[in-house]
Amino acid sequence: MQNNWKPISPDSTPIGGGATMCLGSDRRAATIISVTLFRTGLKAGLVKSVVAQEDQSIILNKDGIYGQQAYDYCPDRLGPTREFFAKRDGRLHGKGNWGVLALGHRETYTNPSF
């Protein structure tokens, strides 16, 4: 049996680092607030889960969510949090069908079609 696990390095998930919560075509800027590592076994030291907190996204363009969307971001200590778990495909998936967490950048996008 071949091990198809694509590990997520702790270096890619610094506390306070930027992330994007992706759900369908919508995205929410977030900050990483907690990282849990595997303690034992072949995956020891690799990322097991990440908790991200939604940032405050301030829209900058005059057209709101219609047209080109531009935002400024700041951490929101009262923002909603979500936990994402490392999966075999090397991505962090939310509990249930909540979506995925993209690491390394903050982005907000609201699809105006919905």
Secondary structure as UniProt FT lines:
FT   HELIX           10..12
FT   TURN            15..16
FT   STRAND          18..23
FT   TURN            24..25
FT   STRAND          26..37
FT   TURN            42..45
FT   STRAND          47..54
FT   STRAND          56..59
FT   TURN            62..65
FT   STRAND          71..74
FT   TURN            77..78
FT   STRAND          81..86
FT   TURN            88..89
FT   STRAND          92..94
FT   TURN            96..97
FT   STRAND          100..103
FT   TURN            112..113
//
